[in-house]
Amino acid sequence: MDVNLGQLEDFTVVAAERHFGRAAARRNLSASALTKRMQRLEHEVGARLVDRDGSGFIDLTPAGRCFLPRAEALLRSAERARRETLSAPGAPVVRLGIPGAPTDPLSPRAWQALVASGQLAGVEADDLAV
């Protein structure tokens, strides 16, 4: 079986949304591209995971209901592995001193984006008194 994390993410979003169009929008894909990716996943798994109706709505099949918690666990495990790797000694951490950091509503999003990029182990911020 040759399944990647992106396929697992596709499946979990489809399962959460129960609609191909909404799931595709969340994944920044066209509905047809997401459908093809889901078909490849189903081929790799060897079972139909979702039942589709003509209007884009889906239900999980028994196989899909069985696969979903395992896919979610694999994604959590991969994210945990990434975080642990980035927090290893010597991993890059940026320390910022930003006036108003604790109260600036944009700062946390910017910091999260830097860490989510996978290039930093973390961002530590201190408020600079000015």
C-alpha positions as CSV (number, residue, x, y, z in Angstrom):
1,M,0.0,0.0,0.0
2,D,1.4,3.4,-1.0
3,V,-0.6,6.0,0.9
4,N,0.7,9.5,1.8
5,L,-0.2,12.0,4.4
6,G,-1.9,14.2,1.9
7,Q,-4.3,11.5,1.0
8,L,-5.1,10.9,4.7
9,E,-5.7,14.6,5.1
10,D,-8.0,14.5,2.1
11,F,-10.0,11.7,3.5
12,T,-10.4,13.1,7.0
13,V,-11.6,16.5,5.5
14,V,-14.1,14.7,3.3
15,A,-15.3,12.7,6.3
16,A,-15.7,15.8,8.4
17,E,-17.4,17.9,5.7
18,R,-19.5,15.1,4.2
19,H,-19.5,17.0,1.0
20,F,-16.9,16.9,-1.8
21,G,-17.3,20.6,-2.8
22,R,-16.8,21.9,0.7
23,A,-13.9,19.4,1.4
24,A,-12.3,20.4,-1.9
25,A,-12.5,24.1,-0.9
26,R,-10.9,23.4,2.5
27,R,-8.1,21.5,0.7
28,N,-7.7,24.2,-2.0
29,L,-8.5,21.7,-4.7
30,S,-11.2,21.4,-7.3
31,A,-13.9,18.9,-6.5
32,S,-12.8,16.7,-9.5
33,A,-9.2,16.8,-8.3
34,L,-10.3,15.7,-4.8
35,T,-12.4,13.0,-6.3
36,K,-9.5,11.6,-8.2
37,R,-7.3,11.7,-5.1
38,M,-9.9,9.9,-3.1
39,Q,-10.3,7.3,-5.8
40,R,-6.5,6.7,-5.7
41,L,-6.7,6.4,-1.9
42,E,-9.5,3.9,-2.2
43,H,-7.5,1.9,-4.8
44,E,-4.5,1.8,-2.5
45,V,-6.5,0.8,0.6
46,G,-8.4,-1.7,-1.5
47,A,-11.9,-0.7,-0.3
48,R,-14.5,2.0,-1.1
49,L,-14.3,4.5,1.8
50,V,-17.2,6.8,0.9
51,D,-20.6,6.5,-0.8
52,R,-21.2,9.4,-3.1
53,D,-24.6,10.8,-4.2
54,G,-25.1,12.8,-7.3
55,S,-25.0,16.2,-5.5
56,G,-21.6,15.9,-3.9
57,F,-22.7,14.6,-0.5
58,I,-21.1,11.5,1.0
59,D,-21.5,9.0,3.7
60,L,-18.7,6.8,5.0
61,T,-18.9,3.2,4.1
62,P,-18.3,0.6,6.9
63,A,-14.7,0.4,5.6
64,G,-14.5,4.3,5.7
65,R,-15.8,4.3,9.3
66,C,-13.1,1.7,10.2
67,F,-10.4,3.6,8.4
68,L,-11.2,7.1,9.7
69,P,-9.8,6.8,13.3
70,R,-6.7,5.1,11.9
71,A,-6.1,7.8,9.4
72,E,-6.6,10.5,12.1
73,A,-4.1,8.6,14.4
74,L,-1.5,8.4,11.6
75,L,-1.8,12.2,11.0
76,R,-1.5,12.9,14.7
77,S,1.5,10.6,14.9
78,A,3.2,12.3,11.9
79,E,2.6,15.8,13.4
80,R,4.0,14.6,16.8
81,A,7.0,13.2,15.0
82,R,7.6,16.5,13.2
83,R,7.2,18.5,16.5
84,E,9.5,16.2,18.4
85,T,12.1,16.3,15.6
86,L,12.0,20.1,15.6
87,S,12.3,20.3,19.3
88,A,15.5,18.2,19.3
89,P,18.7,19.9,20.6
90,G,20.0,22.2,17.9
91,A,16.7,22.7,16.2
92,P,16.2,26.3,15.1
93,V,14.2,28.5,17.4
94,V,13.6,32.2,16.9
95,R,13.4,34.4,19.9
96,L,11.5,37.7,19.3
97,G,11.2,40.8,21.3
98,I,8.1,42.6,20.1
99,P,6.4,45.6,21.8
100,G,3.0,44.6,22.9
101,A,3.6,40.9,21.9
102,P,1.3,39.4,24.5
103,T,-1.6,41.6,23.5
104,D,-1.0,41.9,19.7
105,P,-3.7,39.7,18.1
106,L,-1.7,39.3,14.9
107,S,1.5,38.0,16.6
108,P,0.2,34.5,17.5
109,R,-0.9,33.8,14.0
110,A,2.4,35.0,12.6
111,W,4.3,32.8,15.0
112,Q,2.1,29.8,14.3
113,A,2.7,30.2,10.6
114,L,6.5,30.3,11.1
115,V,6.4,27.1,13.1
116,A,3.9,25.4,10.8
117,S,6.2,26.0,7.9
118,G,8.4,23.3,9.4
119,Q,11.5,25.5,9.4
120,L,11.5,26.4,13.0
121,A,11.1,24.4,16.2
122,G,9.4,27.2,17.9
123,V,9.1,30.9,18.5
124,E,9.6,32.5,21.9
125,A,8.4,36.0,22.4
126,D,8.9,38.6,25.1
127,D,7.1,41.9,25.4
128,L,9.6,44.8,25.1
129,A,8.7,47.7,27.2
130,V,8.9,50.9,25.2
